[in-house]
Amino acid sequence: MAVKKYNGVPYHLWNPFTVMDEFLPFLGFGPLVITRGQGPYVFNDRGKRYINGLSSLWNVAVGHGREEIVEAAAKQMRELAYASCFRQTHPKAIELAAKLVQITSGHFGHVYLASNGSEAVETALKMTRQYHRQSPNTGDHGRYKIISLRGSYHGVSHGALSTSGQERDAAKFGPLVPGFLRIEPPYCYRCPYGKDGYPECGLECALALEKTIQSEGAESVAAFIMEPVMGVMGIIDPPEEFYRCVGEICRRHGLIFIVDEVTTGFGRTGKLFVSEDWNPGPDILCLGKAISSGYLPLAATLATGAVYQRFNGRGNQFDHGSTASGHPVCAAVGLENIDIITRENMPENAAIVGAYLKSSLKAVMNSRRLIGDIRGKGLMIGIELVKDREKKTPLTEKETFNIVLDIATLGLVVYYSNNVLGLLPPLIIKKDIADRIVEILDKALNTGITADITRKARMAKELAASRLSLPLHKKR
C-alpha cells in the first residue's frame, strides 16, 4: 500500500471533514500545507503567499502574528498553566466572564466557559432542558423538544449535530438524538415556501415556528436555536424582521431563545454581535471562533439572570463541564484578543470594508453569469454560483470545487459549500486587499475558451510544483 510522506514523515493524520483518498494526492498543492501566517496572509510550505479569505476556519479575526496575544499566553503559562473551574476558580476565568457580560451590555448575567463551539452549543441544549425540568410550574417539565432551521450548523457533538437533521449525518451516525424538530430556513434566494421575496412573503419562514409549536404542543417544546447568518448552509442572512418575529414567538410560548453566534460573534458581520440590539434578545448566547481568534481553543455560553436563577439550590446545579472549561491560558488569550478587537474598532472596519467588498462583487456580477446571488453581512459574504441565472440552476459541487482550486492558484483561499463560495477574511483587511480579492474572483469566474485554457495552464503548473515537492513513497 502506498504511503504519502511529507518531508520524509509518513502521513498518518486523519483530517476532519476530508475525503482522504481525494485529499492525499493533492497534498502540497497550493494552500493545503500551511506553514506560516502573518496578518491577513498565510504561506504554504513553498513560501507562496495567500490572502486568508476564510480566516483559517472563520476564526482568526485579528490576523496571524499578534505578539500581544503570544505574550499574554506566555505570561499566563509562567504564572499558572492550568487550574480547574470545578468547585474552584482562578482570576482569568473571572475576568473573562466579566468582560463578556460587559460587552454584551449586561443583557446576560452568567458565563460558562468551554473550548469549542460544539461544546458551547451542547451546553446550551442541556441547560435548556434542565431549566424546564426545574420550573416551579410542573406543566413545563415535559418541555424537551428543540426547534432549529433545516440545514443549520451548530457543531459536531451528537446533540449539536441533531439540530440540522441532515440525512447524511443520520445515515452515518444515527439514530440522532430524539426531540429535535426543524423548520425551513429563511433562504430568500431559493425560498422553500415558493414566495417571491420579502416583504411580500409575509415572513412565512418565521411564522412556521409558531405553526410548529402549535402542532407539537407548546408544553413539549423547550427552545428555538438559530444562527443569525447561516454559515455552512451558504451564508444565508434573513431579513432583519425575521429576528424580531421569532423572538416574539419564543416569548409568547415560553421557549428559550438560543442564538448561536459562534461564527458571527466579535465583529464578523459589522457589529460586535448580530443579536446585540434585538428586541426580544436571546436567553442564551453561544460564542466561539473569534473569541480567541483561534490562537487557543476557547468558547462560551452566556445565559441571562432569569435562566441562571433556575439552577440555584442543592440538587439544581448544572452538572456539566470538561477538563478545559475555563482554562487559564485560553482565558488570558481571549481577554487580550477581545481587547484588540474592541480597541482597533474591528467591527466598524468589517462593516465598512465588507460593504465595499460586497458592492465591488456586485459590479463583477454584471459580467460574470456564473454569479447568481451575492449576500451576507460585513465580512461574511456568500457568492452563489449558477449555470443559468434565470433558472437558478446551481453549479455542481465538483464544478465549484474546481473553481476553488483555481482561486487558490491565484493566491486566495476561500470557503465553499455545495455551489456557494464564502468570503470570511480577517477583520483587519483594508480596501486594497478587498480589491485584490475581487480581481482574483473576477478572473476565476471568467468563462470561455481562452479563460479555460489559461485556467488549465495555471492548474498544471501548480500540480507540477506540488508533486516535485512531495514524492510518493511505497512501503517495502
KOLGU-584845 format. One record per residue (C-alpha): x, y, z; residue in three letters; residue number from 1. Coordinates in nm, 3 decimals. Each point is the difference from the previous one (the first is absolute). Example, Ala and Ser with C-alpha at 12.3 -4.5 7.8 and 13.67 -1.06 7.14 Angstrom:
# residues 2
PT         X         Y         Z   res     n
PT     1.230    -0.450     0.780   ALA     1
PT     0.137     0.344    -0.066   SER     2
***
This chain:
# residues 476
PT         X         Y         Z   res     n
PT     0.000     0.000     0.000   MET     1
PT     0.135     0.342    -0.097   ALA     2
PT     0.073     0.238     0.287   VAL     3
PT     0.022     0.372    -0.054   LYS     4
PT     0.294     0.169     0.165   LYS     5
PT     0.041     0.365     0.085   TYR     6
PT     0.364     0.109     0.045   ASN     7
PT     0.085    -0.363     0.063   GLY     8
PT    -0.268    -0.045     0.267   VAL     9
PT    -0.272    -0.262    -0.072   PRO    10
PT    -0.343     0.165    -0.024   TYR    11
PT    -0.219    -0.166     0.264   HIS    12
PT    -0.215     0.305     0.079   LEU    13
PT    -0.376    -0.054    -0.039   TRP    14
PT    -0.134     0.340    -0.106   ASN    15
PT    -0.346     0.124     0.111   PRO    16
PT    -0.274     0.020    -0.266   PHE    17
PT     0.245    -0.126    -0.263   THR    18
PT    -0.033    -0.264    -0.272   VAL    19
PT     0.345    -0.136     0.072   MET    20
PT     0.053    -0.199    -0.321   ASP    21
PT    -0.077     0.316    -0.200   GLU    22
PT     0.197     0.230     0.229   PHE    23
PT     0.331    -0.188     0.022   LEU    24
PT     0.087     0.016    -0.373   PRO    25
PT    -0.030     0.381     0.027   PHE    26
PT     0.215     0.027     0.316   LEU    27
PT     0.236     0.288    -0.070   GLY    28
PT    -0.235     0.161    -0.253   PHE    29
PT    -0.050     0.372     0.059   GLY    30
PT    -0.101     0.081     0.356   PRO    31
PT    -0.058    -0.359     0.119   LEU    32
PT     0.312     0.008     0.220   VAL    33
PT     0.020     0.331     0.187   ILE    34
PT     0.324     0.071     0.186   THR    35
PT    -0.022     0.367     0.093   ARG    36
PT    -0.246     0.285     0.045   GLY    37
PT     0.041     0.376     0.014   GLN    38
PT    -0.286     0.247     0.033   GLY    39
PT    -0.264    -0.079    -0.265   PRO    40
PT     0.231    -0.241    -0.186   TYR    41
PT     0.102    -0.365     0.030   VAL    42
PT     0.298    -0.167    -0.169   PHE    43
PT     0.041    -0.352    -0.130   ASN    44
PT     0.303    -0.224     0.038   ASP    45
PT     0.151     0.143    -0.318   ARG    46
PT    -0.029     0.356     0.127   GLY    47
PT    -0.290     0.103    -0.222   LYS    48
PT    -0.225     0.264     0.157   ARG    49
PT    -0.381    -0.019     0.008   TYR    50
PT    -0.267     0.241     0.111   ILE    51
PT    -0.165    -0.179     0.291   ASN    52
PT    -0.351     0.037    -0.138   GLY    53
PT    -0.156    -0.232     0.257   LEU    54
PT     0.194     0.116     0.309   SER    55
PT     0.148    -0.351     0.017   SER    56
PT    -0.326    -0.154     0.132   LEU    57
PT    -0.209     0.318     0.029   TRP    58
PT     0.177     0.074     0.328   ASN    59
PT     0.325     0.197    -0.038   VAL    60
PT    -0.173     0.338     0.024   ALA    61
PT     0.303     0.205     0.106   VAL    62
PT     0.236    -0.165    -0.247   GLY    63
PT     0.307    -0.210     0.057   HIS    64
PT     0.311     0.107     0.190   GLY    65
PT    -0.149     0.219     0.276   ARG    66
PT     0.284     0.016     0.252   GLU    67
PT    -0.231     0.140     0.270   GLU    68
PT    -0.193    -0.328    -0.001   ILE    69
PT     0.316    -0.210     0.000   VAL    70
PT     0.132     0.194     0.299   GLU    71
PT    -0.331    -0.031     0.186   ALA    72
PT     0.013    -0.379    -0.039   ALA    73
PT     0.367    -0.024     0.101   ALA    74
PT    -0.051     0.222     0.305   LYS    75
PT    -0.296    -0.207     0.117   GLN    76
PT     0.186    -0.328    -0.056   MET    77
PT     0.281     0.123     0.220   ARG    78
PT    -0.240     0.103     0.276   GLU    79
PT    -0.259    -0.280    -0.017   LEU    80
PT    -0.006    -0.247    -0.287   ALA    81
PT    -0.320    -0.171     0.106   TYR    82
PT    -0.270     0.018     0.263   ALA    83
PT    -0.346    -0.152     0.009   SER    84
PT    -0.329     0.182     0.037   CYS    85
PT    -0.159    -0.305     0.166   PHE    86
PT    -0.095     0.128     0.347   ARG    87
PT     0.289     0.250    -0.017   GLN    88
PT     0.106     0.279    -0.234   THR    89
PT     0.284     0.229    -0.105   HIS    90
PT     0.033     0.370    -0.093   PRO    91
PT     0.003    -0.029    -0.379   LYS    92
PT    -0.328    -0.194    -0.015   ALA    93
PT    -0.161     0.261     0.225   ILE    94
PT     0.136     0.286    -0.213   GLU    95
PT    -0.106    -0.157    -0.330   LEU    96
PT    -0.354    -0.068     0.123   ALA    97
PT    -0.025     0.361     0.120   ALA    98
PT     0.130     0.127    -0.334   LYS    99
PT    -0.258    -0.202    -0.195   LEU   100
PT    -0.283     0.128     0.218   VAL   101
PT     0.127     0.355    -0.047   GLN   102
PT     0.026    -0.009    -0.380   ILE   103
PT    -0.346    -0.153    -0.031   THR   104
PT    -0.134     0.309     0.184   SER   105
PT    -0.098    -0.191     0.312   GLY   106
PT    -0.281    -0.186    -0.177   HIS   107
PT     0.157    -0.324     0.119   PHE   108
PT     0.101    -0.061     0.358   GLY   109
PT     0.198    -0.324     0.001   HIS   110
PT     0.259    -0.173    -0.215   VAL   111
PT     0.096    -0.365    -0.046   TYR   112
PT     0.345    -0.031    -0.159   LEU   113
PT     0.073    -0.277    -0.251   ALA   114
PT     0.263    -0.093    -0.255   SER   115
PT    -0.190    -0.012    -0.333   ASN   116
PT    -0.325     0.100    -0.163   GLY   117
PT    -0.150    -0.350     0.009   SER   118
PT     0.048    -0.008     0.376   GLU   119
PT    -0.154     0.346     0.036   ALA   120
PT    -0.311    -0.116    -0.188   VAL   121
PT    -0.018    -0.334     0.182   GLU   122
PT     0.013     0.198     0.325   THR   123
PT    -0.291     0.217    -0.114   ALA   124
PT    -0.212    -0.302    -0.095   LEU   125
PT     0.055    -0.176     0.333   LYS   126
PT    -0.048     0.325     0.190   MET   127
PT    -0.332     0.055    -0.174   THR   128
PT    -0.140    -0.342     0.080   ARG   129
PT     0.108     0.017     0.365   GLN   130
PT    -0.144     0.352     0.026   TYR   131
PT    -0.347    -0.127    -0.088   HIS   132
PT     0.031    -0.312     0.218   ARG   133
PT     0.060     0.228     0.300   GLN   134
PT    -0.287     0.237    -0.070   SER   135
PT    -0.235     0.071     0.294   PRO   136
PT    -0.278    -0.060    -0.253   ASN   137
PT    -0.028    -0.377    -0.037   THR   138
PT    -0.163     0.050    -0.338   GLY   139
PT     0.342     0.105    -0.134   ASP   140
PT     0.176    -0.320     0.106   HIS   141
PT    -0.087    -0.175    -0.324   GLY   142
PT     0.168     0.261    -0.219   ARG   143
PT     0.291    -0.164    -0.179   TYR   144
PT    -0.042     0.055    -0.374   LYS   145
PT     0.243     0.236    -0.174   ILE   146
PT    -0.099     0.172    -0.324   ILE   147
PT     0.269     0.109    -0.244   SER   148
PT     0.036     0.105    -0.363   LEU   149
PT     0.041    -0.278    -0.252   ARG   150
PT     0.355     0.002    -0.133   GLY   151
PT     0.134     0.190     0.299   SER   152
PT     0.341    -0.081     0.142   TYR   153
PT     0.054     0.007     0.375   HIS   154
PT     0.294    -0.238     0.043   GLY   155
PT     0.109    -0.362    -0.009   VAL   156
PT    -0.098    -0.135     0.342   SER   157
PT    -0.298    -0.233    -0.011   HIS   158
PT    -0.249     0.251     0.137   GLY   159
PT     0.128     0.288    -0.211   ALA   160
PT     0.003    -0.225    -0.307   LEU   161
PT    -0.363    -0.093     0.059   SER   162
PT    -0.112     0.360    -0.048   THR   163
PT     0.066    -0.006    -0.374   SER   164
PT    -0.163    -0.337    -0.065   GLY   165
PT     0.211    -0.061    -0.308   GLN   166
PT    -0.076    -0.336    -0.163   GLU   167
PT     0.370    -0.067    -0.051   ARG   168
PT     0.063     0.046     0.374   ASP   169
PT    -0.286    -0.231     0.091   ALA   170
PT     0.132    -0.260    -0.245   ALA   171
PT     0.351     0.011     0.146   LYS   172
PT    -0.061     0.063     0.370   PHE   173
PT    -0.367    -0.072     0.057   GLY   174
PT    -0.222    -0.030     0.171   PRO   175
PT     0.037     0.367     0.081   LEU   176
PT    -0.111     0.137     0.336   VAL   177
PT    -0.382    -0.002     0.024   PRO   178
PT    -0.203     0.311     0.065   GLY   179
PT     0.135     0.224    -0.278   PHE   180
PT    -0.234     0.165    -0.250   LEU   181
PT     0.079     0.214    -0.301   ARG   182
PT    -0.166     0.277    -0.198   ILE   183
PT     0.110     0.119    -0.343   GLU   184
PT     0.269     0.272    -0.004   PRO   185
PT    -0.047     0.368    -0.095   PRO   186
PT     0.175    -0.059    -0.335   TYR   187
PT    -0.137     0.288    -0.205   CYS   188
PT     0.192    -0.083    -0.320   TYR   189
PT    -0.152    -0.348    -0.006   ARG   190
PT    -0.309     0.047     0.215   CYS   191
PT    -0.109    -0.344     0.126   PRO   192
PT    -0.356     0.134     0.025   TYR   193
PT    -0.012     0.103    -0.366   GLY   194
PT    -0.038     0.371     0.077   LYS   195
PT     0.130     0.278    -0.223   ASP   196
PT     0.186     0.191     0.267   GLY   197
PT    -0.013     0.214     0.312   TYR   198
PT    -0.215     0.180     0.114   PRO   199
PT    -0.273    -0.137    -0.230   GLU   200
PT     0.066    -0.347     0.143   CYS   201
PT    -0.146     0.103     0.336   GLY   202
PT     0.297    -0.168     0.173   LEU   203
PT    -0.154    -0.343    -0.037   GLU   204
PT     0.339    -0.146     0.099   CYS   205
PT    -0.033     0.162     0.345   ALA   206
PT    -0.367    -0.085     0.037   LEU   207
PT     0.093    -0.365    -0.059   ALA   208
PT     0.151     0.004     0.349   LEU   209
PT    -0.336     0.084     0.157   GLU   210
PT    -0.181    -0.260    -0.210   LYS   211
PT     0.247    -0.269     0.110   THR   212
PT    -0.035     0.094     0.367   ILE   213
PT    -0.377    -0.016    -0.029   GLN   214
PT     0.001    -0.333    -0.182   SER   215
PT     0.242    -0.158     0.250   GLU   216
PT    -0.159     0.161     0.306   GLY   217
PT     0.185     0.279     0.179   ALA   218
PT     0.017    -0.210     0.316   GLU   219
PT     0.249    -0.229    -0.176   SER   220
PT     0.225     0.260    -0.170   VAL   221
PT     0.301     0.131     0.191   ALA   222
PT     0.189     0.233    -0.237   ALA   223
PT     0.069     0.141    -0.341   PHE   224
PT     0.364     0.023    -0.111   ILE   225
PT     0.133     0.191    -0.302   MET   226
PT     0.310     0.147    -0.161   GLU   227
PT    -0.057     0.372    -0.079   PRO   228
PT     0.173    -0.071    -0.332   VAL   229
PT    -0.003    -0.364    -0.107   MET   230
PT     0.361    -0.074    -0.086   GLY   231
PT     0.036    -0.356    -0.130   VAL   232
PT    -0.340     0.024    -0.170   MET   233
PT     0.149     0.263    -0.231   GLY   234
PT     0.022     0.333     0.187   ILE   235
PT    -0.377     0.041     0.032   ILE   236
PT    -0.095     0.333     0.163   ASP   237
PT    -0.371     0.045     0.070   PRO   238
PT    -0.190     0.331    -0.004   PRO   239
PT     0.052     0.196     0.323   GLU   240
PT    -0.369    -0.038     0.082   GLU   241
PT     0.048    -0.377     0.022   PHE   242
PT     0.200     0.037     0.322   TYR   243
PT    -0.269     0.202     0.176   ARG   244
PT    -0.277    -0.229    -0.118   CYS   245
PT     0.155    -0.327     0.123   VAL   246
PT     0.105     0.166     0.325   GLY   247
PT    -0.355     0.109     0.072   GLU   248
PT    -0.132    -0.347    -0.081   ILE   249
PT     0.245    -0.152     0.249   CYS   250
PT    -0.114     0.245     0.270   ARG   251
PT    -0.366    -0.062    -0.072   ARG   252
PT     0.033    -0.375     0.042   HIS   253
PT     0.257    -0.011     0.281   GLY   254
PT     0.288    -0.136    -0.211   LEU   255
PT     0.367     0.066     0.071   ILE   256
PT     0.142     0.199    -0.291   PHE   257
PT     0.352    -0.128    -0.075   ILE   258
PT     0.215     0.200    -0.241   VAL   259
PT     0.314    -0.164    -0.136   ASP   260
PT     0.252     0.275    -0.078   GLU   261
PT     0.300    -0.232    -0.004   VAL   262
PT     0.071     0.118    -0.355   THR   263
PT    -0.154     0.349    -0.005   THR   264
PT     0.118     0.123     0.341   GLY   265
PT     0.277     0.253     0.069   PHE   266
PT    -0.046     0.227    -0.299   GLY   267
PT    -0.023    -0.235    -0.297   ARG   268
PT    -0.325     0.155    -0.132   THR   269
PT     0.082     0.364     0.072   GLY   270
PT    -0.139    -0.001     0.355   LYS   271
PT     0.164    -0.152     0.305   LEU   272
PT    -0.297    -0.239     0.013   PHE   273
PT    -0.285    -0.027    -0.249   VAL   274
PT    -0.246    -0.046     0.286   SER   275
PT     0.127     0.294     0.210   GLU   276
PT    -0.301     0.223    -0.070   ASP   277
PT    -0.271    -0.259    -0.057   TRP   278
PT    -0.325     0.046     0.185   ASN   279
PT    -0.075    -0.254     0.135   PRO   280
PT     0.357    -0.108     0.051   GLY   281
PT     0.122    -0.358     0.043   PRO   282
PT    -0.019    -0.184     0.332   ASP   283
PT     0.317    -0.195    -0.077   ILE   284
PT     0.288     0.107    -0.226   LEU   285
PT     0.265    -0.238    -0.136   CYS   286
PT     0.342     0.143    -0.088   LEU   287
PT     0.323    -0.143    -0.140   GLY   288
PT     0.244     0.031    -0.291   LYS   289
PT     0.097     0.371     0.006   ALA   290
PT    -0.022     0.012     0.382   ILE   291
PT     0.369    -0.097    -0.008   SER   292
PT     0.068     0.045    -0.373   SER   293
PT     0.102    -0.365    -0.002   GLY   294
PT     0.319     0.060     0.197   TYR   295
PT    -0.125    -0.251     0.260   LEU   296
PT    -0.324    -0.202     0.033   PRO   297
PT    -0.269     0.207     0.171   LEU   298
PT    -0.380     0.040    -0.005   ALA   299
PT    -0.274     0.122     0.230   ALA   300
PT    -0.370    -0.041     0.074   THR   301
PT    -0.166     0.309     0.150   LEU   302
PT    -0.330    -0.014     0.187   ALA   303
PT    -0.230     0.267     0.136   THR   304
PT    -0.054     0.039     0.372   GLY   305
PT    -0.348    -0.144    -0.036   ALA   306
PT     0.140    -0.322    -0.145   VAL   307
PT     0.277    -0.021     0.261   TYR   308
PT    -0.238     0.038     0.295   GLN   309
PT    -0.172    -0.326    -0.090   ARG   310
PT     0.323    -0.187     0.093   PHE   311
PT     0.029     0.129     0.360   ASN   312
PT    -0.014    -0.243     0.290   GLY   313
PT     0.153    -0.339     0.073   ARG   314
PT    -0.103    -0.258    -0.256   GLY   315
PT    -0.079     0.269    -0.257   ASN   316
PT     0.362     0.070    -0.097   GLN   317
PT     0.104    -0.032    -0.363   PHE   318
PT     0.184    -0.334    -0.005   ASP   319
PT     0.200     0.069    -0.312   HIS   320
PT     0.361     0.084    -0.082   GLY   321
PT     0.325    -0.111    -0.157   SER   322
PT     0.365    -0.001     0.100   THR   323
PT     0.075     0.311    -0.206   ALA   324
PT    -0.302     0.203     0.117   SER   325
PT     0.140     0.340     0.097   GLY   326
PT     0.362    -0.095    -0.078   HIS   327
PT     0.211     0.292     0.132   PRO   328
PT     0.230     0.031    -0.302   VAL   329
PT    -0.292    -0.010    -0.244   CYS   330
PT    -0.184     0.258     0.212   ALA   331
PT     0.305     0.230     0.001   ALA   332
PT     0.023    -0.027    -0.379   VAL   333
PT    -0.372     0.072    -0.033   GLY   334
PT     0.025     0.313     0.212   LEU   335
PT     0.290     0.138    -0.203   GLU   336
PT    -0.168    -0.089    -0.330   ASN   337
PT    -0.327     0.170     0.098   ILE   338
PT     0.193     0.310     0.107   ASP   339
PT     0.166     0.014    -0.344   ILE   340
PT    -0.334    -0.037    -0.181   ILE   341
PT    -0.165     0.278     0.198   THR   342
PT     0.306     0.227     0.022   ARG   343
PT     0.059    -0.010    -0.375   GLU   344
PT    -0.371     0.040    -0.087   ASN   345
PT    -0.003    -0.315    -0.208   MET   346
PT    -0.380    -0.031    -0.020   PRO   347
PT    -0.013     0.346    -0.157   GLU   348
PT     0.275    -0.094    -0.244   ASN   349
PT    -0.188    -0.319    -0.090   ALA   350
PT    -0.312     0.205    -0.072   ALA   351
PT     0.185     0.253    -0.220   ILE   352
PT     0.227    -0.237    -0.192   VAL   353
PT    -0.273    -0.265    -0.016   GLY   354
PT    -0.243     0.244    -0.164   ALA   355
PT     0.273     0.107    -0.244   TYR   356
PT     0.089    -0.360    -0.084   LEU   357
PT    -0.362    -0.101    -0.048   LYS   358
PT    -0.066     0.300    -0.225   SER   359
PT     0.310    -0.076    -0.209   SER   360
PT    -0.106    -0.362    -0.039   LEU   361
PT    -0.346     0.104    -0.115   LYS   362
PT     0.166     0.207    -0.272   ALA   363
PT     0.187    -0.314    -0.113   VAL   364
PT    -0.331    -0.188    -0.001   MET   365
PT    -0.110     0.206    -0.301   ASN   366
PT     0.260    -0.167    -0.221   SER   367
PT     0.034    -0.341     0.165   ARG   368
PT    -0.310    -0.208    -0.069   ARG   369
PT     0.115    -0.272     0.240   LEU   370
PT    -0.096     0.227     0.290   ILE   371
PT    -0.364    -0.046     0.095   GLY   372
PT    -0.009     0.180     0.334   ASP   373
PT     0.226     0.197     0.234   ILE   374
PT    -0.109     0.029     0.362   ARG   375
PT     0.117     0.031     0.357   GLY   376
PT     0.090     0.254     0.267   LYS   377
PT     0.332     0.172     0.061   GLY   378
PT     0.291    -0.229    -0.076   LEU   379
PT    -0.219    -0.308    -0.027   MET   380
PT    -0.092    -0.014    -0.367   ILE   381
PT    -0.148    -0.281    -0.208   GLY   382
PT     0.022    -0.029    -0.378   ILE   383
PT    -0.244    -0.251    -0.146   GLU   384
PT     0.111    -0.149    -0.331   LEU   385
PT    -0.249    -0.107    -0.267   VAL   386
PT     0.003    -0.137    -0.353   LYS   387
PT    -0.309     0.198    -0.094   ASP   388
PT    -0.080     0.321     0.186   ARG   389
PT    -0.364     0.010    -0.106   GLU   390
PT    -0.072    -0.361     0.099   LYS   391
PT     0.243     0.016     0.296   LYS   392
PT     0.145    -0.338    -0.101   THR   393
PT     0.284    -0.059     0.248   PRO   394
PT     0.351    -0.101    -0.091   LEU   395
PT     0.086    -0.349     0.119   THR   396
PT     0.228    -0.035     0.301   GLU   397
PT     0.272    -0.139    -0.228   LYS   398
PT    -0.023     0.300    -0.232   GLU   399
PT     0.014     0.234     0.299   THR   400
PT     0.298    -0.189     0.142   PHE   401
PT     0.191     0.045    -0.328   ASN   402
PT    -0.060     0.374     0.021   ILE   403
PT     0.122     0.002     0.361   VAL   404
PT     0.321    -0.175    -0.111   LEU   405
PT     0.054     0.262    -0.268   ASP   406
PT    -0.062     0.280     0.251   ILE   407
PT     0.275    -0.153     0.212   ALA   408
PT     0.247     0.006    -0.291   THR   409
PT    -0.071     0.375    -0.022   LEU   410
PT     0.094     0.060     0.363   GLY   411
PT    -0.330    -0.006     0.191   LEU   412
PT    -0.143    -0.258     0.241   VAL   413
PT    -0.382    -0.010     0.020   VAL   414
PT    -0.266    -0.215     0.162   TYR   415
PT    -0.249    -0.193    -0.209   TYR   416
PT    -0.313    -0.203     0.067   SER   417
PT    -0.189    -0.167    -0.284   ASN   418
PT    -0.022     0.283    -0.257   ASN   419
PT     0.074     0.294     0.230   VAL   420
PT     0.334     0.173     0.049   LEU   421
PT     0.050     0.157     0.342   GLY   422
PT     0.217     0.301     0.077   LEU   423
PT     0.083     0.042     0.370   LEU   424
PT     0.340     0.176     0.007   PRO   425
PT     0.164     0.138     0.317   PRO   426
PT    -0.168     0.313     0.132   LEU   427
PT     0.323     0.198    -0.050   ILE   428
PT    -0.012     0.009    -0.380   ILE   429
PT    -0.013     0.333    -0.180   LYS   430
PT    -0.139     0.099    -0.337   LYS   431
PT     0.322    -0.089    -0.187   ASP   432
PT    -0.036    -0.365     0.101   ILE   433
PT    -0.372     0.012    -0.080   ALA   434
PT     0.094     0.126    -0.348   ASP   435
PT     0.242    -0.289    -0.045   ARG   436
PT    -0.266    -0.251     0.108   ILE   437
PT    -0.237     0.142    -0.262   VAL   438
PT     0.271    -0.016    -0.270   GLU   439
PT     0.067    -0.366     0.075   ILE   440
PT    -0.366    -0.097     0.003   LEU   441
PT    -0.065     0.192    -0.320   ASP   442
PT     0.275    -0.198    -0.171   LYS   443
PT    -0.101    -0.338     0.148   ALA   444
PT    -0.366     0.044    -0.094   LEU   445
PT     0.077     0.095    -0.358   ASN   446
PT    -0.136    -0.242    -0.258   THR   447
PT     0.080    -0.077    -0.363   GLY   448
PT     0.264    -0.192    -0.194   ILE   449
PT     0.290     0.235     0.073   THR   450
PT    -0.082     0.014     0.372   ALA   451
PT    -0.022    -0.382     0.016   ASP   452
PT     0.340    -0.043    -0.169   ILE   453
PT     0.161     0.250     0.236   THR   454
PT    -0.162    -0.168     0.302   ARG   455
PT     0.125    -0.344    -0.101   LYS   456
PT     0.351     0.139    -0.043   ALA   457
PT    -0.008     0.148     0.352   ARG   458
PT    -0.117    -0.330     0.145   MET   459
PT     0.262    -0.203    -0.185   ALA   460
PT     0.277     0.229     0.122   LYS   461
PT    -0.115    -0.022     0.362   GLU   462
PT    -0.042    -0.379    -0.012   LEU   463
PT     0.347    -0.041    -0.145   ALA   464
PT     0.150     0.214     0.277   ALA   465
PT    -0.183    -0.191     0.272   SER   466
PT     0.099    -0.343    -0.131   ARG   467
PT     0.364     0.096    -0.027   LEU   468
PT    -0.009     0.099     0.366   SER   469
PT    -0.179    -0.311     0.129   LEU   470
PT     0.099    -0.329    -0.165   PRO   471
PT    -0.209    -0.310     0.073   LEU   472
PT     0.190    -0.269     0.193   HIS   473
PT    -0.098    -0.366    -0.002   LYS   474
PT     0.017    -0.242     0.292   LYS   475
PT     0.244    -0.286    -0.049   ARG   476
***
